[in-house]
Amino acid sequence: MFDLTMSNNALMDHAEAVAVEALCRARGYLDRRHGAGWADAHPEEVAAFMTVFASHLHTVPLLRQLACVELSLGQLTKPVADLADRLETLADSL
């Protein structure tokens, strides 16, 4: 996992490690599914697998962030409604 305080070199090392791991997993999965050597014979399939992986890797953190925002907004609903009621009561009393 990386964080915003990592140096550029550390971030590049992390990205390389993730890419290598994904490539090894893609090749292993395809060879298990279709037989040994299949990934070597079908590099376009390995490339497609890697494209899907990269898309997923990019999308999941964004979905997590959106879920956190949704949760935070949900937690604010009652306090905001309570404040609106108080302001309405105050306005009625003026």
C-alpha positions in Angstrom: 0.0 0.0 0.0 1.3 3.5 -0.7 0.7 6.8 0.9 1.0 10.4 -0.1 4.3 10.8 1.8 6.2 8.3 -0.4 8.9 9.5 -2.6 8.6 9.3 -6.4 11.1 6.4 -6.4 9.1 4.5 -3.7 5.9 5.1 -5.7 7.6 3.8 -8.9 8.9 0.8 -7.0 5.4 0.1 -5.7 3.8 0.5 -9.1 6.4 -1.9 -10.6 5.7 -4.5 -7.9 1.9 -4.3 -8.4 2.4 -4.6 -12.2 4.7 -7.6 -11.9 2.4 -9.3 -9.4 -0.6 -8.7 -11.7 1.3 -10.1 -14.7 2.3 -13.2 -12.9 -1.2 -13.8 -11.7 -2.7 -13.2 -15.1 -0.2 -15.7 -16.8 -0.8 -18.2 -14.0 -4.6 -17.9 -14.2 -4.7 -18.3 -18.0 -2.3 -21.2 -18.0 -4.3 -23.0 -15.3 -7.5 -22.4 -17.2 -6.3 -23.2 -20.7 -3.2 -25.3 -20.1 0.5 -24.8 -19.6 2.1 -22.4 -22.2 -1.3 -20.9 -23.2 -0.3 -17.4 -21.9 2.9 -17.4 -23.9 1.0 -18.4 -27.0 -1.7 -15.7 -26.5 -0.1 -12.5 -25.3 -3.2 -10.5 -26.5 -5.2 -12.3 -23.8 -2.6 -11.5 -21.2 -2.8 -7.9 -22.3 -6.6 -7.9 -22.1 -6.4 -9.4 -18.6 -3.9 -6.7 -17.5 -6.2 -4.0 -19.0 -9.1 -5.2 -16.9 -6.9 -5.4 -13.8 -5.6 -1.9 -14.3 -9.1 -0.6 -14.7 -10.3 -2.3 -11.6 -7.2 -1.2 -9.6 -8.0 2.4 -10.6 -11.8 2.2 -9.9 -11.9 0.4 -6.6 -10.3 3.2 -4.5 -12.6 5.8 -6.1 -15.6 3.6 -5.2 -14.4 3.3 -1.6 -14.0 7.1 -1.4 -17.5 7.6 -2.7 -18.8 5.1 -0.1 -17.0 7.1 2.6 -18.6 10.4 1.4 -22.0 8.8 1.3 -21.6 7.4 4.8 -20.4 10.8 6.1 -23.4 12.6 4.4 -25.8 10.0 5.9 -24.4 10.7 9.4 -24.9 14.5 8.8 -28.6 14.1 7.8 -30.1 14.0 11.3 -27.9 16.8 12.8 -28.8 19.1 9.8 -32.5 18.3 10.1 -32.3 19.1 13.8 -30.6 22.4 13.1 -33.2 23.2 10.5 -36.0 22.5 13.0 -34.3 24.7 15.6 -33.9 27.5 13.2 -37.5 27.2 12.1 -38.6 27.3 15.8 -36.4 30.3 16.4 -37.8 32.1 13.3 -41.4 31.4 14.5 -40.7 32.9 17.9 -39.4 36.2 16.4 
